[in-house]
Amino acid sequence: MSSKRYILNKKRKNILTRNFIGNTPIRRCDYLSSIYNTNIFIKEEFHNPGMSSKDRPALFMIEDAIRKGKIKPGGTFVEASSGNTGYGLAMIAKEMGYAAKIFVSKSCSLEKIEMLKSVGAKVEICDNSNGLHDFYSTQFKAQSYAANNLNSYFTNQYYNSSNIKAHYRTTAPEIWEQMKGKVTHFIAGIGTGGTISGVGRFFKEKNRNIKIWGVEPVGSVLSHFLSHRTLPEEYITIEPIEGIGRTFIPGALDINYVDKIFQIGLLDSKSAAQEYKNITGFLVGFSSAAIIGTLKKHINDLAFRPTDYVVLLFPDHGSRYLSKLYSKNCIANEKSKIIC
Ligand SMILES: Cc1ncc(COP(=O)(O)O)c(C=O)c1O
């Protein structure tokens, strides 16, 4: 190896990905702003080193566990993840001298599974079709793995307060500063609830009138819970939009800071992704497409004014969903699978 190359690699060793988490850009979307006759901004979380917003809670949960002595050097961080938290965890864990074991659902995109393996994670594919408390689910398997393996720690993003804290302490203040305090609406997809709860709490503390709106797939129970404070008597199959939608109420969701939750279907989300790509050239992630689809579907409920400042949080990038969102046949294939 030439000495020049060696120096470059030596320097690289000092570059830790975790030092680059956060401080992601926000940009005005002229296309959506013109359609809805308001000011729409997008917080682009795919600029994080692990290419998703979930790097933030991953770092907070890891640092918290190490600080509290829940794991010793060389141990294994365990998580149930649709892929993004898992990737953030595995990336940071590896850098800090830990291993990662990630349980993903069989509906997880192939791109995400390959990415997890590329940062050294051990991946186990599970079946979440009977909910996250079922014996075969990611959540159950992760919990039992951590219970049965010494020096392993289940970060448990659904019930870990560091998940909300990461967004309260980093995502929200960043947006506030970038928007110079001019925010009237914040819209995010809900999975664990960490993003909307952390950002929602920060914004409501600044100004109670800021509207905090969530997005979930049809079949998810969170909007019902927000309006009735009970779970629905009848469950319908949840439409699989990666990263969002739940059949239980996650501990990381604090509904005190959420004003409304909209539901959107799988096909509406896919069409929104493709339309947005055709017009703007941007490939958006699945749950980001669900937000764009929500704007279109619920246009009459939004009542945006030209003076509003609406922030949409895009957690990841469309390159993670090429096969699911952008391949030629993905809409036609899905149509034949869904029983409406
Ligand atoms: C792509 C994507 N969108 C949205 C979310 C939901 O974010 P939160 O878990 O903070 O509610 C996740 C969570 O994993 C995600 O991976």
The ligand as an SDF file (V2000), in Angstrom:
LIG
                    3D

 16 16  0  0  0  0  0  0  0  0999 V2000
  -39.2590    4.3700    7.4760 C   0  0  0  0  0  0  0  0  0  0  0  0
  -39.8370    4.7130    8.8020 C   0  0  0  0  0  0  0  0  0  0  0  0
  -40.8110    5.6300    8.8590 N   0  0  0  0  0  0  0  0  0  0  0  0
  -41.4030    5.9540   10.0230 C   0  0  0  0  0  0  0  0  0  0  0  0
  -41.0340    5.3600   11.2000 C   0  0  0  0  0  0  0  0  0  0  0  0
  -41.7530    5.7180   12.4500 C   0  0  0  0  0  0  0  0  0  0  0  0
  -40.9790    6.4760   13.3280 O   0  0  0  0  0  0  0  0  0  0  0  0
  -41.2430    6.2900   14.8890 P   0  0  0  0  0  0  0  0  0  0  0  0
  -40.8300    4.8980   15.2250 O   0  0  0  0  0  0  0  0  0  0  0  0
  -40.3680    7.3090   15.5250 O   0  0  0  0  0  0  0  0  0  0  0  0
  -42.6870    6.5100   15.1360 O   0  0  0  0  0  0  0  0  0  0  0  0
  -40.0300    4.3910   11.1790 C   0  0  0  0  0  0  0  0  0  0  0  0
  -39.6570    3.6820   12.3980 C   0  0  0  0  0  0  0  0  0  0  0  0
  -38.9640    2.7010   12.3920 O   0  0  0  0  0  0  0  0  0  0  0  0
  -39.4040    4.0730    9.9620 C   0  0  0  0  0  0  0  0  0  0  0  0
  -38.4260    3.1600    9.8880 O   0  0  0  0  0  0  0  0  0  0  0  0
  1  2  1  0
  2  3  1  0
  2 15  2  0
  3  4  2  0
  4  5  1  0
  5  6  1  0
  5 12  2  0
  6  7  1  0
  7  8  1  0
  8  9  2  0
  8 10  1  0
  8 11  1  0
 12 13  1  0
 12 15  1  0
 13 14  2  0
 15 16  1  0
M  END
$$$$
